[in-house]
């Protein structure tokens, strides 16, 4: 039996290599997914590894044959097992297992062929864009809908015009991202802005950017309050921000303590509230968050989501935090080449997006969200088509 390892960018590509070299009779022994390359855990690329085998000599039909190729754990320990040393029932069992694995492989090959056909439904000039949008993180349904609009609004001879197609893509994506907004300081009373979301999305850093921008650049009266008493580091980080920009920082341990802190800063134009990162699946955490929000009654309750989060997790986070949310803010667009995943969220909500963050620098690496700017983030950083 000849055993070989194949590596590719995805299952379809790797299975194609298996079929090309070993043929459709090959037996899959092992598959695994891993990430390769990158720097300090960032920008690594997903890889698929498949270990497959093919018989060099057909399995003996009779007990008197010299040897039998094997594909199970027991016989893999010895590459040369005489059939004469095995009971006939074991030989028949091995043959049955190998036939079963071949049938499974044929089914996988058929499914992969169908998947490859489905992924290549577009004319050559548009298929390149389909590949780009898929790499950028768009769902298949959204990708298909956008390319259908391209076909309907551009003449066929224009599909190969890279610049014209890109402009049309920007227009379509901008239309999906049309609902945007900005934070406006209060006049007679402070505008209260609370940032919510799961752990690790950058809420505290984002609050620092917003507070610094309004305080230093716009010369507004700003206060900071944190109810994130779970992480000492978060409190210290916010206090450091406050000291650097000359803004008061309060720590509220309870909802009533939060109300007292808000009352002490009734002379401010903006009050930002930093909440603890919450697991959207933890009922107690969510009820605690609700208690703080009910007491603060924010004008803006901004759900902060990371563009680096897998789309399935993004959708779950959004669904669980949506009842509390009035606005959206996306972070870490500089850390991913799949920023198009945020479009899957925006396509399924009417909530406005206020800002997009693209780095750690305070207060520079944050921008007002506009449809065109979001579209450019989604389309850039790709290959020559983006």
N, C-alpha and C positions, 0 to 999 in steps of 0.2 A: 504494500500500500504506500502510495506517495502522499505525503502530508506537506502542505504549504500554507504560509500565512500571507494574507492580502490586506492592504491598508488603503483607505480612500477617504474622501471628504464626507461621504454619507453612505447609507446602506445601498442605495441604488447603484452608485458608482462602484462600490466594493464588490457587490454581487456581480456586476458586469465583468469585473476582472476575473472573478472565480469562473464564470461561465466561459469566458474567452479562452482561458488557459487550461482549465480542467474539464470543461464541457458540462452538459446538463446532468450527467451521471454522478457528479461530485457529491460527496457527503459533507454536510456542515458539522464540524466538531465543536466549534466554540465561536461566539461573537462577543465583542465588548466595545464600549464607547469610552473615549478618553479625550483629554485636551492636550495640545502640544504647543510649545513655543510660548511667546508672550514675555512680559517683564513684570516681575513681582506679582504674578497671578493675574495680570491684566492682559487683554488683547490676545489671549491664547485661542487657538482654533480647534473646533471639535473634529475628532477623527473617529473612524470606525475600523475595527480590526476583525477579520473573519479568518478562522483557521478551517481549512477544508482538506478533504482527502479524496483520492481516486484509486480504484483498484488497478494495479499493474497486471495482475493475472486474475481471470475470473474465479469466483469462489467454486471450489470443487463440489460437484454434485454427489460424489460418492465418498465413502469413508476412507478409501484407499488413496485419495489424492495426497500429495506431499505436504501442502500447507494451505492455510485459509487466511485471507486478510481479515482483520478485525477492526471494529470501531467502537468497542465499549471499554470501560475502565479496566475490567478484569484482564482482558487479553492485551490491552495496550501496554501492560507491564512487561510483556515479552513479545518482541516483534516477530519472533519465529516460533510458532506453536504448531506442532505436528498434529494433524487431524487424528492420527492414530492414537494420540495421547488423550483425546477427548471422547466422552461418550457420544453416541450418535445423536441423542436428544439435545446435547449442548451445541453440536454443529448445526442442527436444524434451527435452534433458537438464535444462533448468531446470524444465520442466513435470513431469518425472519426479521431481525432487528435492522439489518442492513437494508433489506427491501423497504422496511417502514421508513427509514431515514431518507431513502431515495424518493419515496412518494412525498414526504414532507418538503424536500428540496424542490421537487417539481412544482408543488403548490406555491412555494415562496417565489420561485422564478416566474410563475404565471402572474402572481400578484405584483411583483416588481415590474414586469413588462407592462402591465396595465397602468401602474402608477407612473412609469416613465412616459407612456403615451399621453396620460392625462396632464402631465406637467409640460408637455410640448405641443399644446393645441394651437399656439399662436404662429402667425407668419414669422419667418426668420427675423425680420427687422424689429418686430415687437417682442419676439421671444427673448431677445437680449434684455429688453426693459423688464420683462416678467422675471427674469433671473435676478436682476438688480433689486427690484422691489421685494422679492422673496428674501434675498440676503439682508435687506434692510429691516426685515421683521414683520412685514405686512402679512395678514392672514390670507389664505388662498381665496376666500370669498371676496374680500375687499380688493385684493389684487385683480381678480377677474372683472369685478365691477368697474374698476378704474380703466382697465385696458379696453373694455367694451365701449366706454365713453370715448376713448381715443379713436377707436374704429368708426364710431358713429359721427364724430365731429371733425375728423380729418379725412381728406381724400386718400385713397390707397397709395397714390404716388408720393404722399407726404410722410408715410409711415417710416420711410428710411431716412428722413431728414431729422438728424439727431437733435438739432437746436429747436426745431419746431415742436417735436414731440415732448422735449423737456419743458418748454414753455407751457404746453397744454397740460402736462402733468402737474406743474406748479399751480396752474389755475384750478385744476380739479381738487388737488389736495388742499389748497387754500380755502376752497369752498367748504370742505369738511371741517376745517379749523376756524371757521368764520367767527365763532362765538368767543370773543376775548374781552378782557376788562382790565382795569388798573385800580390800585388802591388810592383813594382820595382822602386826605386828612380831614378831620372834623372841623366844624366852624364853631358852633355853640357848645359842643361837647366832644369828647374824644371819640374817634373811630376805633373800635376794638377789633383786633385781628388775631385770631387763634390759628396756629399751625398744628395739624394733626397728621397721623400716619403711622406706619409700622416702624420698627427699629431700623436704623442704618440707612435711612434715605437722605439724611442731611438736614433735618429740621432746624437744629440749633445753629448750624453754620448759615443756613438760609435766613434765619431771623437776624443774625448779625449783619448780613449783607443788606437786608431791607432797612434795618434801623440805622446803619451807617449812611446809607444813601439818603434817607429822609432827613437825618440829623445834620450831616456834614454838607451834603450837596444842596438839599432843598431848604436847609435852615429851619426845620420844623421842631416843635417840642414833642419829644418822644420819651416813652417809658417802656421798660422791659419787665415782664413778670414770668417766672418759670414755675410750673407745677410739677416739673420732672424731678421729684425728690428720690427717684429710684437710682439715679446715676449721679454720684458726686461730681464726676468729671464734667457732666453737662452743665451743672450749676456753676462750677468754676469757670468753664469756657464762656458762659454767658456773662458772668461778672467781669471777666477780662475784657470782653467786647465792650461792655458798658463803661469801664474805666477808660479805655482807649478813646472812646468817642464822646465821653462826658454825658452818659445817659444813666439814669437811676435803674437799678436792678432789684426787684423784689422776689422773694421766695415764698410761695404760698403752699402750705402743707395740706390744707383742706378747702373745700368749696367756699365755706364761710370766710376763711382766710383770704381767698382769692377776691371775694367781694370787698373785703376791707382794703386790700391793696388797690383795687380799682377806684375806690372812693378817695384814697389818698392822692390819686393822680388825675383827678377830674379836671385839672387845669391844662392837661396835655392835649395835643391834637391827634396823636396816635399812641395807642398802647398795644404792644405785641405780646402775645401769650405763647410761651413754648410749653408744649405738653409732652408727656413721656411717650416714648415709642410703645405702641400697643399691638399685641397679637389680635388680629381681627377674628380669630377663632376662640378667644378666651372671653367667656361671657362676663366674668368679674372685671377684667380689664376694660371692656367696653362700657360696662355700667358705671365704672369710676370716671371714665372720660365723659360720659353723658352728664354725670353730676356736676363736673366742673363747667362744662359748656352751658348747661341750664342756668347756672349761677352767673356766668359771664355774659350770656346773651350776645355773642360777638356779631359785629356787622359783616365780617368776613370769617368764615370757617374754611380754611384752605387745606385741602388734602394734598400732602406732598408725596409724590411718587417718583421712584428712581427709574430712569430709562434703561438701567442695566438689569432690572428684574425680568425674569422670564414672563412672557405674555400670559401664560395660564395663571401665574401667581399675581400678575398685575390685575387681571380681571377679577380674581377672588378678593384682592385687597379693595379694589374699587367698589365691588358689590357690597362688602361688609361695612365700609366707611361711608358709603353714599348717603345713608339717612341723616348723617350729621353735616354733610358737605355742602357748601355754597359755591366754592371755586376750586380750581385745580392749579397745581404748580408742579412742573417736572424738573428733576435734578439729574446731574451726572450725564448730560448729553455728550460730554467730552470723553467719557469712558467707554463708549460703546459704538459699534458700527451697525447696530440694529435699532437705532433711534426711531425707525419707522413703526416700532411696536406701539408707540404712544398713539399713533393714528387709529389703532384698533380700539383704544379707549374713547378717543374723541368722536369716533364714528357712532358710538353707542350712548352718547349723553348730550344733553343740552346745557350742561354746566359750563360756564365760561372759564377759560384758562387765563391766569393773570401774569405769570412769569415763567421763564425757562432759565435754568442755571447750568453753567457749563464749566465749572472749575472751582478751586478752593480759595481764590483770591477775594478778599473782602475790601471794598464792596463791589469790585469790578465785574466779577464773573456771574452776573445775573442780568437778564434782559427782560424788558416788557414783551409779553407774548403778542405777536401779530401773526395773522394768517400766513403772510409771505415768509416771515422769519422761521416759523415752524416748518413750513414746506421746504425751505432751504436746508434745514437740519436733517430732514427726512431723506432728501435726495442727494446730499453731498457725502463725501468720503467713500463713495463707491468706486467702480472701475471707470473706464473712459466714458461710459454711458451716463455717469452721474456727476 
